[in-house]
Amino acid sequence: MARTPAIPMDNPFHGSYEAEGAVYEYHAVIPGSDDHQVKEMTAGGAGDGTIIEGVVQDDANDEESVKVVYFGPTWGYANAAIIRNARLEAIFSATAINNGRFQTIAAGSYTGKMVAGIALEDAVELAKFKIFLTREIITRAD
């Protein structure tokens, strides 16, 4: 029987999951093998329509419990320079610590992408910055 994430009624925009492998604070994660698990982005999670589960709020090792925000305000790490109000995508990187960082989606290339959220402030490369997580897939061009 699959366990589902614990969704608290006081704040339905975050839940408690189990890490499937190591995950890093303020990085996007994808669904794990079971309903109650999340894992770092993999080569198959390189953008273009990849569903992210949300953003983890702490570092966690395999099988540890971790809080995940899946809608609303959270912190994230910039993979490149970010401009406030830009649409963001989570990226895959061959370097594990970089998996799940955020970058701006180039204007006109939204179709088929999962827009992870919107930047709430400017950020330089590798900086922690505020995001409003939306998790939507764009099905047509703007």
C-alpha positions in Angstrom: 0.0 0.0 0.0 1.4 3.4 -1.0 1.8 6.0 1.7 0.9 9.5 0.7 2.7 12.7 1.8 1.4 14.1 5.1 -0.4 17.3 4.1 -1.2 19.4 7.1 -4.5 21.3 7.2 -2.9 24.4 8.7 -0.7 24.9 5.7 -1.6 22.7 2.7 1.3 24.1 0.6 4.0 21.9 2.1 4.3 18.3 3.2 6.7 15.8 4.8 8.4 13.3 2.5 11.1 10.7 2.7 14.3 11.4 0.8 15.2 8.8 -1.8 19.0 9.4 -1.8 20.5 12.7 -0.7 18.6 15.9 -1.4 19.8 19.5 -0.8 18.2 22.4 0.9 16.3 24.9 -1.3 16.8 22.7 -4.4 13.9 21.4 -6.6 13.2 17.6 -6.3 11.2 15.2 -8.5 8.8 12.5 -7.4 10.5 9.4 -6.0 9.8 5.7 -6.6 6.9 5.8 -4.0 4.2 8.4 -3.4 5.9 9.5 -0.1 9.4 9.9 -1.6 11.3 12.7 -3.4 14.7 12.6 -5.0 17.1 14.9 -6.8 16.6 15.6 -10.4 18.1 12.9 -12.7 19.2 12.9 -16.4 15.6 12.2 -17.3 14.6 15.3 -15.4 16.5 17.8 -17.5 13.7 20.4 -18.0 11.1 20.3 -20.8 7.9 19.2 -19.0 9.6 17.4 -16.1 7.3 17.5 -13.1 9.0 18.7 -10.0 7.5 17.8 -6.6 8.6 21.0 -5.0 11.5 22.5 -3.1 13.1 20.8 -0.1 13.6 22.9 3.0 16.6 21.1 4.5 19.4 18.8 3.5 18.5 15.2 4.0 20.1 11.8 3.4 18.5 8.6 2.1 15.4 7.6 4.0 15.3 10.7 6.2 12.2 12.8 6.5 12.2 16.2 4.7 9.8 19.1 4.4 8.9 20.0 0.8 7.1 23.2 -0.3 5.1 22.5 -3.4 3.2 25.8 -3.8 3.9 29.3 -2.6 6.9 31.2 -1.3 10.2 29.5 -0.8 13.9 30.0 -1.2 15.9 28.5 -4.1 19.4 28.7 -5.6 20.1 30.4 -8.8 22.0 28.5 -11.5 22.6 31.7 -13.4 21.7 35.4 -12.9 18.0 35.9 -12.3 15.9 38.9 -12.8 12.8 39.6 -10.6 9.5 38.4 -12.1 11.2 36.0 -14.5 9.7 32.6 -15.1 11.9 29.9 -13.7 12.7 26.3 -14.5 14.5 23.8 -12.3 17.6 22.3 -14.0 19.5 19.0 -14.1 23.2 19.1 -13.7 25.8 16.3 -13.9 27.1 17.8 -10.6 24.7 16.5 -8.0 24.9 19.6 -5.7 23.7 21.7 -8.7 20.6 19.5 -9.5 17.4 21.4 -8.8 18.8 24.9 -9.0 16.8 27.5 -10.9 17.3 29.5 -14.1 15.2 31.8 -16.2 13.3 30.3 -19.1 14.1 32.1 -22.3 11.3 34.2 -23.6 9.3 32.5 -26.4 10.5 29.0 -25.3 7.8 28.3 -22.7 5.8 25.7 -24.6 6.2 22.2 -23.1 8.2 23.5 -20.1 7.4 23.1 -16.5 7.4 26.6 -15.1 8.6 25.9 -11.6 7.8 29.4 -10.4 8.4 33.2 -10.6 11.5 35.0 -9.2 10.5 37.4 -6.4 13.8 39.1 -6.4 17.0 39.5 -8.5 19.8 37.1 -7.8 23.4 36.5 -9.0 24.7 33.0 -10.0 24.7 30.5 -7.1 22.9 32.9 -4.7 19.9 32.0 -2.6 16.8 34.0 -3.6 13.0 34.1 -3.1 10.7 32.2 -5.4 6.9 31.9 -5.7 6.5 28.3 -6.6 3.7 27.7 -9.1 4.5 24.3 -10.8 2.6 24.7 -14.1 3.2 23.2 -17.5 2.8 25.6 -20.4 0.9 23.9 -23.2 1.0 26.7 -25.8 3.2 29.6 -26.8 2.7 33.0 -25.1 
